[in-house]
């Protein structure tokens, strides 16, 4: 087991802010012998969660590539990595909830789309001729701004978690 070393945060000015930036978790799985073996590093995620508890950040930034989406890659996918998007979404949702519960109430949370998240929209546009890329659930205002049903934001319910999603891939986030 790895433990975070407890420390007291230095006193801060009112104007100072603490930002926790977490890149490239690469959530995904490989099936081996009937078990799901994660691509993502649960020990590193646990340490990041402990850092969040210690630092009490004012801003949390997920720097993209938190989902791996190997099945949607332009490269050939290994057979043991197919049909595993749902378990990756479920586990990532659990970790996102843990980070949001650990961060202080005033903490702003941002997710900057990476090239791996962009694979979802790109795959819908290329392989489905765009037919599914912008579909919204029945009962929603079709003209209203908002994420399509098959988007990272909607699949992970980021709005309910209070995480702002910044897309498209390559667009900078200015804080």
Order of alpha helices (4+ residues) and beta strands (2+ residues): beta-beta-beta-alpha-beta-alpha-beta-alpha-alpha-alpha-beta
